[in-house]
């Protein structure tokens, strides 16, 4: 092989390495976005469950003191 052929191969190898680095960085970015969206959706769901738990309830009792019916207060 001549020097020009080596130089051509070096350029192609450098381009290939650069492409691999870009793919790895894109993969990391996609993983980061997925993790952020998962955390946001989980915190959103947790907030909704917390609101339901924190809403007031009104219960009705019979003459024995037993709970007959409970309802949420809006």
MARZAKOL-56974 format. One line per field, with one value per atom (N, C-alpha, C): residue number from 1; atom name; x, y, z. Coordinates in nm, 3 decimals, decimal comma. Layout:
N
pos = NUM | ... .
site = CA | ... .
c1 = X | ... .
c2 = Y | ... .
c3 = Z | ... .
This chain:
74
pos = 1 | 1 | 1 | 2 | 2 | 2 | 3 | 3 | 3 | 4 | 4 | 4 | 5 | 5 | 5 | 6 | 6 | 6 | 7 | 7 | 7 | 8 | 8 | 8 | 9 | 9 | 9 | 10 | 10 | 10 | 11 | 11 | 11 | 12 | 12 | 12 | 13 | 13 | 13 | 14 | 14 | 14 | 15 | 15 | 15 | 16 | 16 | 16 | 17 | 17 | 17 | 18 | 18 | 18 | 19 | 19 | 19 | 20 | 20 | 20 | 21 | 21 | 21 | 22 | 22 | 22 | 23 | 23 | 23 | 24 | 24 | 24 | 25 | 25 | 25 | 26 | 26 | 26 | 27 | 27 | 27 | 28 | 28 | 28 | 29 | 29 | 29 | 30 | 30 | 30 | 31 | 31 | 31 | 32 | 32 | 32 | 33 | 33 | 33 | 34 | 34 | 34 | 35 | 35 | 35 | 36 | 36 | 36 | 37 | 37 | 37 | 38 | 38 | 38 | 39 | 39 | 39 | 40 | 40 | 40 | 41 | 41 | 41 | 42 | 42 | 42 | 43 | 43 | 43 | 44 | 44 | 44 | 45 | 45 | 45 | 46 | 46 | 46 | 47 | 47 | 47 | 48 | 48 | 48 | 49 | 49 | 49 | 50 | 50 | 50 | 51 | 51 | 51 | 52 | 52 | 52 | 53 | 53 | 53 | 54 | 54 | 54 | 55 | 55 | 55 | 56 | 56 | 56 | 57 | 57 | 57 | 58 | 58 | 58 | 59 | 59 | 59 | 60 | 60 | 60 | 61 | 61 | 61 | 62 | 62 | 62 | 63 | 63 | 63 | 64 | 64 | 64 | 65 | 65 | 65 | 66 | 66 | 66 | 67 | 67 | 67 | 68 | 68 | 68 | 69 | 69 | 69 | 70 | 70 | 70 | 71 | 71 | 71 | 72 | 72 | 72 | 73 | 73 | 73 | 74 | 74 | 74 .
site = N | CA | C | N | CA | C | N | CA | C | N | CA | C | N | CA | C | N | CA | C | N | CA | C | N | CA | C | N | CA | C | N | CA | C | N | CA | C | N | CA | C | N | CA | C | N | CA | C | N | CA | C | N | CA | C | N | CA | C | N | CA | C | N | CA | C | N | CA | C | N | CA | C | N | CA | C | N | CA | C | N | CA | C | N | CA | C | N | CA | C | N | CA | C | N | CA | C | N | CA | C | N | CA | C | N | CA | C | N | CA | C | N | CA | C | N | CA | C | N | CA | C | N | CA | C | N | CA | C | N | CA | C | N | CA | C | N | CA | C | N | CA | C | N | CA | C | N | CA | C | N | CA | C | N | CA | C | N | CA | C | N | CA | C | N | CA | C | N | CA | C | N | CA | C | N | CA | C | N | CA | C | N | CA | C | N | CA | C | N | CA | C | N | CA | C | N | CA | C | N | CA | C | N | CA | C | N | CA | C | N | CA | C | N | CA | C | N | CA | C | N | CA | C | N | CA | C | N | CA | C | N | CA | C | N | CA | C | N | CA | C | N | CA | C | N | CA | C | N | CA | C | N | CA | C | N | CA | C .
c1 = 0,083 | 0,000 | 0,088 | 0,036 | 0,110 | 0,063 | 0,137 | 0,109 | -0,031 | -0,073 | -0,205 | -0,317 | -0,296 | -0,397 | -0,409 | -0,297 | -0,301 | -0,374 | -0,345 | -0,407 | -0,559 | -0,601 | -0,744 | -0,808 | -0,739 | -0,792 | -0,797 | -0,697 | -0,696 | -0,814 | -0,843 | -0,957 | -1,087 | -1,101 | -1,223 | -1,235 | -1,124 | -1,127 | -1,163 | -1,110 | -1,143 | -1,291 | -1,344 | -1,487 | -1,573 | -1,531 | -1,604 | -1,605 | -1,491 | -1,483 | -1,572 | -1,572 | -1,655 | -1,804 | -1,840 | -1,978 | -2,019 | -1,931 | -1,960 | -1,976 | -1,891 | -1,901 | -2,034 | -2,076 | -2,203 | -2,319 | -2,312 | -2,418 | -2,426 | -2,311 | -2,309 | -2,366 | -2,330 | -2,382 | -2,533 | -2,581 | -2,725 | -2,796 | -2,735 | -2,795 | -2,805 | -2,701 | -2,703 | -2,812 | -2,827 | -2,929 | -3,069 | -3,091 | -3,222 | -3,251 | -3,153 | -3,171 | -3,202 | -3,131 | -3,156 | -3,299 | -3,344 | -3,480 | -3,583 | -3,561 | -3,654 | -3,660 | -3,544 | -3,541 | -3,612 | -3,591 | -3,656 | -3,808 | -3,853 | -3,997 | -4,057 | -3,985 | -4,033 | -4,045 | -3,944 | -3,949 | -4,063 | -4,085 | -4,193 | -4,328 | -4,347 | -4,476 | -4,501 | -4,397 | -4,415 | -4,449 | -4,382 | -4,412 | -4,551 | -4,593 | -4,727 | -4,833 | -4,811 | -4,905 | -4,907 | -4,791 | -4,783 | -4,858 | -4,847 | -4,917 | -5,068 | -5,116 | -5,259 | -5,309 | -5,231 | -5,269 | -5,267 | -5,169 | -5,161 | -5,282 | -5,324 | -5,442 | -5,566 | -5,579 | -5,695 | -5,691 | -5,571 | -5,559 | -5,584 | -5,547 | -5,559 | -5,698 | -5,780 | -5,916 | -5,991 | -6,075 | -6,152 | -6,261 | -6,295 | -6,403 | -6,506 | -6,628 | -6,738 | -6,803 | -6,811 | -6,868 | -6,996 | -7,088 | -7,212 | -7,208 | -7,256 | -7,253 | -7,396 | -7,417 | -7,549 | -7,551 | -7,660 | -7,674 | -7,576 | -7,517 | -7,420 | -7,277 | -7,260 | -7,128 | -7,052 | -7,121 | -7,059 | -7,067 | -6,967 | -6,963 | -7,063 | -7,152 | -7,251 | -7,206 | -7,154 | -7,121 | -7,018 | -6,918 | -6,819 | -6,815 | -6,800 | -6,790 | -6,683 | -6,627 | -6,525 | -6,591 | -6,528 | -6,574 | -6,494 | -6,563 | -6,495 | -6,431 .
c2 = -0,118 | 0,000 | 0,124 | 0,224 | 0,349 | 0,441 | 0,548 | 0,644 | 0,704 | 0,732 | 0,791 | 0,697 | 0,567 | 0,469 | 0,465 | 0,473 | 0,476 | 0,600 | 0,710 | 0,836 | 0,829 | 0,769 | 0,751 | 0,664 | 0,556 | 0,467 | 0,537 | 0,620 | 0,695 | 0,791 | 0,858 | 0,949 | 0,873 | 0,759 | 0,680 | 0,629 | 0,590 | 0,542 | 0,655 | 0,772 | 0,888 | 0,923 | 0,919 | 0,946 | 0,842 | 0,716 | 0,609 | 0,628 | 0,663 | 0,686 | 0,803 | 0,908 | 1,025 | 0,988 | 0,906 | 0,861 | 0,779 | 0,690 | 0,608 | 0,697 | 0,798 | 0,890 | 0,966 | 1,009 | 1,080 | 0,989 | 0,864 | 0,768 | 0,742 | 0,731 | 0,708 | 0,828 | 0,949 | 1,068 | 1,080 | 1,044 | 1,047 | 0,943 | 0,827 | 0,721 | 0,768 | 0,832 | 0,884 | 0,991 | 1,075 | 1,179 | 1,118 | 1,017 | 0,951 | 0,886 | 0,820 | 0,757 | 0,863 | 0,975 | 1,083 | 1,137 | 1,156 | 1,206 | 1,107 | 0,978 | 0,876 | 0,877 | 0,888 | 0,890 | 1,014 | 1,127 | 1,250 | 1,239 | 1,188 | 1,173 | 1,074 | 0,968 | 0,871 | 0,935 | 1,012 | 1,078 | 1,178 | 1,252 | 1,351 | 1,281 | 1,175 | 1,107 | 1,043 | 0,987 | 0,927 | 1,033 | 1,147 | 1,252 | 1,309 | 1,315 | 1,363 | 1,269 | 1,138 | 1,040 | 1,044 | 1,058 | 1,064 | 1,187 | 1,297 | 1,418 | 1,400 | 1,332 | 1,305 | 1,216 | 1,113 | 1,024 | 1,099 | 1,188 | 1,266 | 1,357 | 1,419 | 1,506 | 1,428 | 1,308 | 1,226 | 1,194 | 1,161 | 1,129 | 1,251 | 1,371 | 1,490 | 1,553 | 1,512 | 1,567 | 1,527 | 1,617 | 1,589 | 1,486 | 1,411 | 1,314 | 1,344 | 1,320 | 1,336 | 1,199 | 1,151 | 1,019 | 1,031 | 0,940 | 0,933 | 0,807 | 0,824 | 0,714 | 0,681 | 0,556 | 0,518 | 0,540 | 0,504 | 0,529 | 0,447 | 0,339 | 0,258 | 0,313 | 0,414 | 0,470 | 0,403 | 0,318 | 0,251 | 0,340 | 0,330 | 0,410 | 0,352 | 0,437 | 0,394 | 0,432 | 0,554 | 0,602 | 0,714 | 0,714 | 0,822 | 0,878 | 1,009 | 1,072 | 1,182 | 1,212 | 1,315 | 1,452 | 1,547 | 1,686 | 1,757 | 1,821 | 1,888 | 2,016 .
c3 = 0,000 | 0,000 | 0,000 | -0,064 | -0,071 | 0,041 | 0,060 | 0,166 | 0,151 | 0,028 | 0,003 | 0,046 | 0,027 | 0,068 | 0,220 | 0,290 | 0,436 | 0,486 | 0,419 | 0,458 | 0,439 | 0,328 | 0,302 | 0,410 | 0,447 | 0,551 | 0,687 | 0,715 | 0,840 | 0,847 | 0,736 | 0,733 | 0,756 | 0,691 | 0,707 | 0,851 | 0,911 | 1,049 | 1,144 | 1,121 | 1,205 | 1,191 | 1,069 | 1,048 | 1,118 | 1,111 | 1,177 | 1,329 | 1,385 | 1,530 | 1,570 | 1,490 | 1,518 | 1,513 | 1,415 | 1,403 | 1,524 | 1,570 | 1,688 | 1,811 | 1,827 | 1,941 | 1,938 | 1,818 | 1,806 | 1,840 | 1,798 | 1,829 | 1,979 | 2,044 | 2,188 | 2,262 | 2,219 | 2,285 | 2,263 | 2,144 | 2,119 | 2,203 | 2,219 | 2,301 | 2,446 | 2,496 | 2,633 | 2,648 | 2,547 | 2,551 | 2,554 | 2,473 | 2,470 | 2,604 | 2,663 | 2,794 | 2,899 | 2,895 | 2,990 | 2,976 | 2,855 | 2,831 | 2,884 | 2,860 | 2,908 | 3,061 | 3,125 | 3,271 | 3,327 | 3,264 | 3,309 | 3,295 | 3,181 | 3,160 | 3,259 | 3,290 | 3,388 | 3,525 | 3,564 | 3,695 | 3,702 | 3,595 | 3,592 | 3,602 | 3,526 | 3,529 | 3,665 | 3,727 | 3,859 | 3,963 | 3,959 | 4,056 | 4,031 | 3,907 | 3,875 | 3,932 | 3,914 | 3,966 | 4,119 | 4,179 | 4,325 | 4,378 | 4,307 | 4,349 | 4,343 | 4,241 | 4,231 | 4,343 | 4,374 | 4,484 | 4,617 | 4,634 | 4,758 | 4,772 | 4,662 | 4,667 | 4,709 | 4,657 | 4,694 | 4,843 | 4,894 | 5,037 | 5,125 | 5,076 | 5,159 | 5,153 | 5,059 | 5,052 | 5,178 | 5,224 | 5,345 | 5,320 | 5,424 | 5,414 | 5,523 | 5,488 | 5,584 | 5,597 | 5,719 | 5,744 | 5,825 | 5,799 | 5,875 | 5,963 | 6,082 | 6,178 | 6,221 | 6,258 | 6,311 | 6,462 | 6,525 | 6,669 | 6,753 | 6,696 | 6,769 | 6,755 | 6,668 | 6,645 | 6,531 | 6,458 | 6,344 | 6,220 | 6,136 | 6,013 | 5,914 | 5,865 | 5,766 | 5,624 | 5,612 | 5,478 | 5,491 | 5,402 | 5,396 | 5,256 | 5,246 | 5,114 | 5,119 | 5,002 | 4,994 | 4,990 | 5,056 | 5,053 | 4,944 | 4,852 | 4,741 | 4,783 .
